[in-house]
């Protein structure tokens, strides 16, 4: 478990804003704990939000903790909306799988220059590189946030142009395919590919191909300002913190959803939304015990004989995580409206679940 704990705490799971951080500072953030039930664990670490944990088809936990809106005393709820941040990436990746099913792309090894001849180094970067964070494309988020703070209003095409300018000015961060480095630019470009190839606006395509068929009726493109009657208020250090320009995380983290819909999505992926052949491409294979790897839109964590597939996210005032463990027919949904701890609660929950419930 030490290798798993170190890898999760140091690198993969501490997602700041929409980023994944690999700072060693995260080592000191995750408390150790022992517990008798999953509910006890979440109360011990003072989790705030809605949590679902199932095992072998039975609920270990399905309840809210704390308030969804302190000012109105609104309770957490199974059907209440929360920002899900980078969990949105699982939807973007699935949309590209759907395009491949439809014959609109022939392979995840198609290169970006096939879709934009002018894209810098586009002949070296594949769709698979985007979805598995192997492209070497530099991160746009801080640059674009600074532009918004300076009064500029950008849409996803403007941000795409910012990314290409960054490549032209700074080059790629590394040779495509030579390493993996979590980067939101990959998924903004991937979402624009969905739009270009399908001929349908990105969010509408997700609605048509994923949400409607699965009955995910309360998942939607996030708004800059939340609707306080139907959406949990986000908090940071005790203060409301739900405002964010949702043009910035286009395709990389801009959806809101409910615990109900996220459970539907996790269960669909766990069962048969992907074919067995597609699962072989989507999920990282041959991951060593104690390590985590990127796939196409999903992380794979391996501990002894237990394999967990998951994704997590952070965005102003919120953190999220969905995942599943096939060997235990287990589903995990965590939607929090308090972003105080920069990922340490999520680290603790995953570590403790793998140690005590799924081993």
C-alpha angles and dihedrals in degrees: 000000000000092000091048092046094049094047094048095044098043103039128000113039106039098094112180116197097326093328134099109227125210095189118140087223087082090068091080098044103074116082121215117235144168124213144176099212135018089246089054090051094052093046091048092055092041096241115189118199138042123313135191123184120169132179128189089350094306129108117250088174137358113162149098127257124206123344131316090211120017094193094056098028089237110170124228110263142192090234099041120111123244130178107255100193115190094005079084087075090073088062094048091051091047090052090058090049087053091051089054090051089053091052093243090122121031100203143358084238092071110120128234094244087069088067100031115020091194097054107123111252087354092148089065100047122078133193087250090055089056096048094045096042094246099121101097089223110150122248117261103189103094093043092051094043089054090051091053091047087053091056101262118136113211132180128204093274091052089050090049087056090049089055094050090047090052090053092048091049101038106017124225118319090233141347109289111260095015097100143351124251123167109242133166092210088074092062099042087056091045091053091050088051089055089053095045098044097042096040087224126107109265098245092044090052091053089049094050099042104034116011100044098044091048096043093243091155099162101052117103148149107288121246127225089244119034124233100246095205095058104021131067113247113241121228137197120186089346095306127109109260110169103122118105134144099252093200087075099065095041107162091351102072115337104118130103119202144162131249087249094055094042089052089051091050095047091047092048092053090044091054122030114323086108120045117235089257091051091049088057089060100036101048122060109249134214095020112175119241110270095026140097127212137185121248127175100307097333138078121227117209118189124196115172104304095340118101120191124188116199152137132208138193146190129200130160108312097354144076128189144183134182126180148141140214111210097197090062097032083238130163127190125193121173119175113174129184095198118078099181102118103053094230103317095115090053091048091051094047094050093044093049095044092051091046100044111019108028110037 
